Amino acid sequence: MAAILTAVRFARFMDSGKTKPAIFACEDSSGADAGEYVVKLRGGIEDRESGLLRELLAAELAEHFRIASPQPALIRIEKNLAELISGIEPSNKTYILGSIGLNFGTKLVSGYSVWPVDKHIPDAIWQTAVDIFAFDALVQNPDRRFDNPNLFVNGNSILIFDHEMAFSFLRTIFPSTTPWKLEREAYLQEHVFYRKLKSKPIDLDGFIQNLSTLSDTLLESIMTDVPQEWNNDTVPMISQHIRSIRDHALDFDEEIRRFLA
C-alpha cells in the first residue's frame, strides 16, 4: 500500500516533463521526514485523476512482477503551500492550484541516469528487459518508447517510471474483448527494448508464473489503494483487463513470443 505523505517544502519544478512535475520535501503522518519526492501534479495531467490512478496502479502491479521502480506514494498538497508556490512561480499557478489535495509521487532517486537511446542491453539485465517488455504489454503502456525510454539505469540496475499513459485501452472507443492478444498493440514495435529483443531467445517463465499467481485478493487490494477522490469507473475496467489476461496467461505468453519472433 502506498504511503500517504504531506508536502511540506517546495524545492523546484523539473525542467523536463510536459506534466510539470515538481520536487517536494515530504513528511509522514507522524511528522517525520520522509525525504524528497517527484510529484506528478494533478493540475498538470490531461486526464487528471485518471492519469494519477494509472500511475499508482501500474507502479503497484510492477512490484508484484518484481520490476523495480522508484517508491510510490500519495502526496497531499495543502492549500496554503499551493498558494505560496503560486506566488513565487506565477507561470505555474494553474498547475499548482489545480493540485490541492492528493497527487502521485515517487521517491527522488540519485545515482541514476536516463537510459540512452539505442543502448545495448547488457547480459546482466537481459531478463529484466524481457520482463519490462512483457509488463508494458500487460498494462498496455505505449509510452516507453525507443526515443522516450522512461527508464533509469545505474550499472545493472533499472528503474521504470511514468505510467500515466498505461491502460491505453481506456482511450479507445471499442476496447478489445481479447486483451491477451497483441495484434492491435502496434505501439509495442516502438518499445525501447523491441529492436534488441526481436528474434532473440527470451525466457518468460518467471513473468508468466507471476501473472498466473496474481490472486483476486491481491488485485482487489491494489485496486482499493486508489484514493476515493480519484476513484472513477476506470478502476473496475482496469481490474477486469488484468484478470482477463491472467486467466489467459499461456495465450499471452504465446502472443509475446510471436510478437518478438
C-alpha positions in Angstrom: 0.0 0.0 0.0 1.4 3.4 -1.0 2.1 5.7 1.9 0.2 9.0 2.2 2.6 11.8 2.7 2.3 15.6 3.1 4.4 18.0 1.0 6.0 20.5 3.5 8.6 22.2 1.4 8.7 23.1 -2.3 12.1 22.5 -4.0 11.5 23.2 -7.7 9.7 22.4 -10.8 11.6 19.9 -13.0 13.0 21.1 -16.3 11.7 18.0 -18.2 8.2 16.6 -18.4 5.2 18.1 -20.1 3.1 17.5 -17.0 5.1 19.9 -14.8 6.3 17.5 -12.1 7.8 19.2 -9.1 10.1 18.1 -6.2 8.8 18.4 -2.6 10.2 17.5 0.8 7.6 15.4 2.5 6.6 14.2 5.9 4.6 11.2 7.0 1.6 11.2 9.3 3.7 11.4 12.4 5.6 14.4 11.1 8.8 12.5 10.5 10.9 13.4 7.5 10.0 11.1 4.5 12.6 12.6 2.1 12.1 14.2 -1.3 9.6 13.1 -3.9 9.0 13.8 -7.5 5.3 14.7 -7.6 3.1 14.4 -10.7 0.7 17.3 -10.2 -3.0 16.6 -10.8 -3.3 20.1 -12.3 -0.7 19.3 -14.9 -2.1 16.0 -16.1 -4.5 16.0 -19.0 -6.6 13.1 -17.6 -6.2 14.4 -14.0 -7.4 11.8 -11.5 -7.5 9.1 -14.2 -3.8 9.7 -15.0 -2.9 9.6 -11.4 -4.6 6.3 -10.7 -3.0 4.7 -13.7 0.4 5.8 -12.3 -0.4 4.3 -9.0 -1.9 1.0 -10.2 0.9 0.3 -12.7 3.6 1.1 -10.0 2.0 -1.3 -7.6 1.5 -4.0 -10.2 5.2 -3.7 -11.1 6.1 -4.6 -7.6 4.2 -7.9 -7.9 6.2 -8.7 -11.0 9.5 -7.8 -9.2 10.1 -4.9 -11.6 11.9 -2.1 -9.8 10.5 1.4 -9.8 11.0 4.5 -7.6 9.0 4.1 -4.4 5.4 5.4 -5.0 3.4 7.5 -2.6 0.3 9.6 -2.4 1.4 13.2 -1.8 -1.0 15.7 -0.2 -0.5 19.3 -1.1 -2.2 21.7 1.3 -3.9 24.9 0.1 -1.6 27.3 1.9 1.5 25.7 0.4 0.0 25.7 -3.1 -0.9 29.4 -2.8 2.6 30.2 -1.5 4.2 28.4 -4.5 1.8 30.2 -7.0 3.1 33.5 -5.7 6.7 32.7 -6.3 6.1 30.7 -9.5 3.3 32.7 -11.2 3.8 31.0 -14.6 2.9 27.6 -12.9 0.0 29.0 -10.9 -2.6 27.0 -12.7 -0.8 23.7 -12.3 -0.1 24.1 -8.5 -3.5 25.5 -7.5 -5.2 22.7 -9.5 -3.2 20.2 -7.5 -4.5 20.9 -4.0 -5.3 17.5 -2.4 -3.7 14.2 -3.3 -1.2 13.7 -6.1 1.0 10.9 -7.2 4.7 10.9 -6.3 7.8 8.8 -6.4 10.9 8.9 -4.2 13.6 11.0 -5.7 16.5 8.7 -6.7 20.1 9.6 -7.1 23.0 8.0 -9.0 20.8 7.0 -11.9 20.7 8.4 -15.4 18.1 8.1 -18.2 18.5 5.0 -20.4 20.3 6.2 -23.5 18.6 5.9 -26.9 19.6 2.6 -28.6 21.7 1.4 -25.7 22.9 -2.2 -25.8 21.2 -4.4 -23.3 23.9 -5.9 -21.0 23.7 -9.6 -20.4 23.2 -9.0 -16.6 19.9 -7.2 -17.2 18.6 -9.0 -20.3 16.0 -10.9 -18.3 14.8 -7.6 -16.7 14.4 -6.1 -20.2 12.3 -9.1 -21.2 10.1 -8.7 -18.1 9.7 -5.0 -18.7 8.6 -5.6 -22.3 6.0 -8.1 -21.1 4.9 -5.9 -18.3 4.3 -2.9 -20.7 2.3 -5.3 -23.0 0.2 -6.3 -20.0 -0.6 -2.8 -18.8 -0.8 -1.5 -22.4 1.8 1.3 -21.9 2.6 2.9 -25.3 5.0 5.5 -23.7 8.2 3.5 -23.0 9.5 4.1 -26.5 12.8 3.8 -28.3 13.1 7.6 -28.3 11.5 8.1 -24.9 12.5 5.2 -22.7 11.2 6.3 -19.3 13.9 4.2 -17.7 16.6 5.0 -15.1 19.8 3.0 -15.2 22.7 2.6 -12.8 25.1 -0.1 -13.9 23.0 -3.3 -13.9 20.0 -1.7 -12.1 17.0 -0.5 -14.0 14.0 1.5 -12.6 10.9 2.0 -14.7 8.8 5.2 -14.3 6.0 7.2 -15.9 2.8 5.2 -16.3 0.4 8.0 -16.9 -0.4 6.6 -20.4 -0.8 3.0 -19.2 -4.0 1.0 -19.8 -4.4 2.7 -23.2 -7.4 0.6 -23.9 -9.3 3.2 -21.8 -8.8 5.7 -24.6 -10.3 3.5 -27.4 -14.0 3.6 -28.4 -14.1 -0.2 -28.8 -11.6 -1.9 -26.5 -10.6 -5.4 -27.4 -12.6 -8.3 -25.9 -9.4 -10.4 -26.0 -6.8 -8.2 -24.4 -4.2 -11.0 -24.2 -3.9 -10.8 -27.9 -1.4 -8.3 -29.2 -2.3 -7.8 -32.9 -3.8 -4.4 -32.1 -0.8 -3.3 -30.0 1.3 -1.9 -32.8 2.9 0.6 -30.4 5.0 -2.3 -29.0 7.1 -2.1 -32.1 8.3 1.3 -30.8 9.1 -0.1 -27.3 12.6 0.8 -26.0 13.6 -2.9 -26.0 11.7 -4.2 -29.0 14.6 -3.9 -31.5 17.1 -5.6 -29.2 14.8 -8.4 -28.2 13.4 -9.1 -31.7 14.4 -12.6 -33.0 16.4 -13.3 -29.8 15.8 -16.1 -27.3 13.6 -15.0 -24.4 12.5 -16.5 -21.1 9.0 -15.6 -20.0 8.6 -18.4 -17.4 9.1 -16.1 -14.4 6.8 -13.4 -15.7 4.0 -15.8 -16.6 4.3 -17.5 -13.3 3.9 -14.1 -11.5 0.9 -13.3 -13.8 -0.8 -16.7 -13.1 -0.4 -16.2 -9.3 -1.8 -12.7 -9.2 -4.7 -13.5 -7.0 -8.1 -11.8 -6.9 -7.4 -10.9 -3.3 -4.1 -9.1 -4.2 -5.6 -7.5 -7.3 -8.5 -6.2 -5.2 -6.1 -4.8 -2.6 -4.2 -2.9 -5.3 -7.4 -1.5 -6.8 -8.7 -0.4 -3.4 -5.5 1.5 -2.8 -6.8 4.2 -5.2 -8.0 7.1 -3.0 -11.7 7.8 -3.1 -11.1 11.3 -4.6 -9.5 9.7 -7.6 -11.8 6.7 -7.9 -13.9 6.5 -11.1 -15.3 3.9 -13.4 -12.0 3.1 -14.9 -10.8 1.2 -11.9 -13.1 -1.9 -12.4 -12.2 -1.7 -16.1 -8.5 -1.9 -15.3 -9.1 -4.7 -12.9 -11.1 -6.7 -15.5 -8.3 -6.1 -18.1 -5.7 -7.6 -15.8 -7.9 -10.5 -14.8 -8.7 -11.4 -18.4 -5.0 -11.6 -19.3 -4.2 -13.5 -16.2 -6.9 -16.0 -17.0 -5.3 -16.4 -20.4 -1.7 -16.3 -19.2 -0.5 -19.1 -21.5 -2.1 -17.4 -24.5 -0.4 -14.1 -23.5 2.9 -16.0 -23.3 2.5 -17.2 -26.9 1.4 -13.8 -28.1 4.6 -12.1 -26.7 6.8 -14.8 -28.2 5.0 -14.4 -31.6 5.4 -10.6 -31.4 9.1 -10.9 -30.7 9.8 -13.9 -33.1 
